[in-house]
Amino acid sequence: MSKQRKIKRDYHKLSPSKALTFFKRVRHCLTENENFPDSTWGANTTTRGQYSEAVDGYEDAFNGAINGDRLLVADRNRKQDEIVVMLDEIASHLEAVSVRNPDSLLTSGFNVVQERRLGNRVRLPLSASTDFKVANLEHRGRAAGSSSPIAGAFNHEIHANYGDPSSEEDWIHKGIYADPSEMVIMNVKSGNVFFRMRSHGPDGAGPWSGTVSTFIT
């Protein structure tokens, strides 16, 4: 039997004000943190920089949405979902590099728990959605995606493609959503559009669903 510190993914359901406080706390704690110097970040150094910029963008969106404007609130929520995806990636990285010094996680700004394990626990990989679909909405440039829940998923990501779905370069990120049964896609160009979705869990992104096409007005 062994003990291991793990980062709690309790930042997925925070209110906007609490999310802003938490996002800024993690950024502050990871800045010039001797337990996680640049040498431990490797390729994730870019993610750390993008996260810092995203927090600034979220703070601007948070302040802009205070008056309750629906479009500004939607933009704030979208930015919050995107930062949560970044935090999942950062949390997984920190857990990996802290194996020899698990107490270092206590300096990361994340909430940490001590997990007691009996032997090795096998975590099943995320599966691809088998019933993902997208419907056109009455509001111009909007569509609604839906899917059954994916076991082990924290949130769900949708990409759109206005050209060739076989070309990876033509796919565009459109949003991150907590509830797969109601995923409103904003700012979609009119015409026949291809869509796909995948889920994110504690180990990162899962496989893409099959591609669906919908005519958007």
C-alpha positions as CSV (number, residue, x, y, z in Angstrom):
1,M,0.0,0.0,0.0
2,S,1.4,3.4,-1.0
3,K,0.4,7.1,-0.6
4,Q,0.6,9.6,-3.3
5,R,-0.4,13.3,-3.5
6,K,-2.8,14.2,-6.3
7,I,-4.1,17.5,-7.6
8,K,-7.9,17.9,-7.1
9,R,-9.7,18.8,-10.3
10,D,-12.2,20.8,-8.2
11,Y,-11.7,23.9,-10.4
12,H,-14.1,22.5,-13.0
13,K,-17.3,23.8,-11.4
14,L,-16.2,27.2,-9.9
15,S,-18.3,30.3,-10.1
16,P,-16.8,33.0,-12.3
17,S,-15.5,35.1,-9.4
18,K,-14.0,32.1,-7.6
19,A,-12.5,30.9,-10.9
20,L,-10.8,34.2,-11.4
21,T,-9.3,34.1,-7.9
22,F,-8.2,30.5,-8.4
23,F,-6.7,31.1,-11.9
24,K,-4.6,34.0,-10.5
25,R,-3.5,32.0,-7.5
26,V,-2.1,29.2,-9.6
27,R,-0.4,31.6,-11.9
28,H,1.2,33.4,-9.0
29,C,2.3,30.2,-7.3
30,L,3.9,28.8,-10.4
31,T,5.8,32.0,-11.2
32,E,9.5,31.5,-10.2
33,N,8.6,28.4,-8.2
34,E,11.8,26.7,-7.1
35,N,10.1,23.3,-7.0
36,F,9.1,23.7,-10.7
37,P,12.0,25.5,-12.5
38,D,12.0,26.0,-16.2
39,S,14.0,22.8,-16.6
40,T,11.1,20.7,-15.4
41,W,8.6,22.2,-17.9
42,G,10.1,21.1,-21.2
43,A,7.6,21.4,-24.0
44,N,5.0,22.6,-21.5
45,T,6.8,25.9,-21.1
46,T,4.6,27.2,-23.9
47,T,1.5,26.1,-22.2
48,R,2.5,27.9,-19.0
49,G,3.0,31.1,-21.0
50,Q,-0.3,30.7,-22.8
51,Y,-2.0,30.1,-19.5
52,S,-0.7,33.4,-18.0
53,E,-2.0,35.3,-21.1
54,A,-5.3,33.4,-20.9
55,V,-5.8,34.5,-17.3
56,D,-5.4,38.1,-18.3
57,G,-8.0,37.6,-21.0
58,Y,-10.4,36.0,-18.6
59,E,-10.1,38.9,-16.1
60,D,-10.9,41.3,-18.9
61,A,-13.9,39.1,-19.9
62,F,-15.0,38.8,-16.3
63,N,-15.0,42.6,-15.8
64,G,-16.8,43.1,-19.1
65,A,-19.6,40.6,-18.3
66,I,-20.4,42.2,-14.9
67,N,-23.4,44.1,-16.5
68,G,-25.0,40.8,-17.5
69,D,-24.8,41.2,-21.2
70,R,-25.5,37.7,-22.6
71,L,-22.9,37.8,-25.3
72,L,-20.2,39.0,-22.9
73,V,-21.3,36.4,-20.4
74,A,-21.0,33.7,-23.1
75,D,-17.5,34.9,-24.0
76,R,-16.5,34.9,-20.3
77,N,-17.8,31.3,-19.9
78,R,-16.0,30.2,-23.1
79,K,-12.7,31.6,-21.8
80,Q,-13.2,29.9,-18.4
81,D,-13.8,26.5,-20.1
82,E,-10.6,27.0,-22.2
83,I,-8.5,27.8,-19.1
84,V,-9.9,24.7,-17.4
85,V,-8.5,22.6,-20.2
86,M,-5.1,24.3,-19.8
87,L,-5.2,23.6,-16.0
88,D,-5.9,19.9,-16.7
89,E,-2.8,19.7,-18.8
90,I,-0.7,21.7,-16.3
91,A,-2.0,19.5,-13.4
92,S,-1.1,16.3,-15.2
93,H,2.4,17.6,-15.9
94,L,3.0,18.7,-12.3
95,E,1.9,15.4,-11.0
96,A,4.3,13.6,-13.4
97,V,7.3,15.7,-12.4
98,S,6.6,15.6,-8.7
99,V,6.8,11.8,-8.3
100,R,10.1,12.1,-6.3
101,N,8.9,15.1,-4.3
102,P,5.1,14.8,-4.0
103,D,5.1,17.6,-1.3
104,S,6.1,20.1,-4.0
105,L,2.5,20.0,-5.3
106,L,1.5,21.9,-2.1
107,T,3.3,24.9,-3.6
108,S,1.5,24.8,-6.9
109,G,-1.6,26.8,-6.0
110,F,-3.8,23.8,-6.7
111,N,-5.8,22.0,-4.0
112,V,-4.0,18.8,-3.2
113,V,-5.2,15.5,-1.6
114,Q,-3.2,12.5,-0.4
115,E,-4.4,9.4,-2.1
116,R,-4.1,6.0,-0.6
117,R,-3.7,3.2,-3.1
118,L,-3.9,-0.6,-2.9
119,G,-1.7,-1.9,-5.7
120,N,-1.9,-0.5,-9.2
121,R,-5.2,1.0,-10.4
122,V,-6.0,0.8,-14.1
123,R,-7.7,3.8,-15.5
124,L,-9.9,3.1,-18.6
125,P,-9.1,5.4,-21.6
126,L,-11.7,7.9,-22.8
127,S,-13.9,6.7,-25.6
128,A,-15.2,8.6,-28.7
129,S,-18.8,9.7,-28.8
130,T,-20.9,7.4,-30.9
131,D,-24.0,9.7,-31.0
132,F,-22.5,13.1,-31.5
133,K,-24.8,15.4,-33.6
134,V,-25.2,19.0,-34.4
135,A,-28.4,20.9,-35.2
136,N,-28.8,24.4,-36.7
137,L,-30.4,27.0,-34.4
138,E,-32.7,29.8,-35.3
139,H,-30.2,32.5,-34.4
140,R,-27.8,33.2,-37.3
141,G,-24.4,31.6,-37.0
142,R,-25.3,29.3,-34.1
143,A,-25.6,25.6,-33.8
144,A,-26.3,23.1,-30.9
145,G,-24.1,20.0,-30.4
146,S,-25.1,17.1,-28.3
147,S,-23.8,13.7,-27.1
148,S,-24.3,11.1,-24.5
149,P,-22.0,11.5,-21.4
150,I,-18.5,10.0,-21.8
151,A,-17.2,8.0,-18.8
152,G,-14.3,9.7,-17.1
153,A,-14.6,13.0,-19.0
154,F,-14.1,16.4,-17.4
155,N,-15.3,18.4,-20.4
156,H,-15.8,18.2,-24.2
157,E,-14.3,20.1,-27.2
158,I,-15.8,20.8,-30.6
159,H,-14.0,21.7,-33.8
160,A,-15.6,22.9,-37.0
161,N,-14.4,22.6,-40.6
162,Y,-15.6,24.8,-43.5
163,G,-13.5,23.0,-46.2
164,D,-12.0,19.5,-46.4
165,P,-12.7,17.4,-43.3
166,S,-9.8,15.1,-44.3
167,S,-7.4,18.1,-44.0
168,E,-6.3,18.5,-40.3
169,E,-5.2,22.1,-41.0
170,D,-8.8,23.0,-41.9
171,W,-10.2,22.2,-38.5
172,I,-11.0,25.1,-36.1
173,H,-11.5,25.0,-32.4
174,K,-15.0,26.3,-31.5
175,G,-15.5,25.7,-27.8
176,I,-15.1,23.7,-24.6
177,Y,-18.3,22.5,-22.8
178,A,-19.0,20.9,-19.4
179,D,-22.3,19.4,-20.4
180,P,-22.3,17.3,-23.6
181,S,-26.1,17.3,-23.8
182,E,-26.1,21.1,-24.5
183,M,-23.2,22.5,-26.4
184,V,-24.1,25.8,-28.1
185,I,-21.6,26.6,-30.9
186,M,-21.2,30.3,-31.6
187,N,-20.0,32.3,-34.7
188,V,-20.4,29.5,-37.2
189,K,-20.2,30.5,-40.9
190,S,-23.3,29.8,-43.0
191,G,-23.3,26.8,-45.4
192,N,-22.6,23.1,-45.0
193,V,-20.2,22.7,-42.0
194,F,-18.4,19.7,-40.7
195,F,-18.1,19.1,-36.9
196,R,-16.3,16.7,-34.6
197,M,-16.0,16.4,-30.8
198,R,-13.7,14.8,-28.2
199,S,-13.6,14.7,-24.5
200,H,-10.9,15.6,-22.0
201,G,-10.1,13.6,-18.8
202,P,-7.3,13.4,-16.2
203,D,-4.9,12.1,-18.8
204,G,-5.7,14.5,-21.5
205,A,-7.8,14.4,-24.6
206,G,-9.6,11.3,-25.9
207,P,-10.2,10.3,-29.5
208,W,-12.3,12.3,-31.9
209,S,-15.9,11.3,-32.7
210,G,-17.0,10.6,-36.2
211,T,-17.5,13.7,-38.4
212,V,-21.0,15.1,-38.8
213,S,-22.2,17.7,-41.3
214,T,-25.0,20.2,-40.8
215,F,-26.2,23.1,-42.9
216,I,-26.0,26.3,-40.9
217,T,-28.0,29.4,-41.8
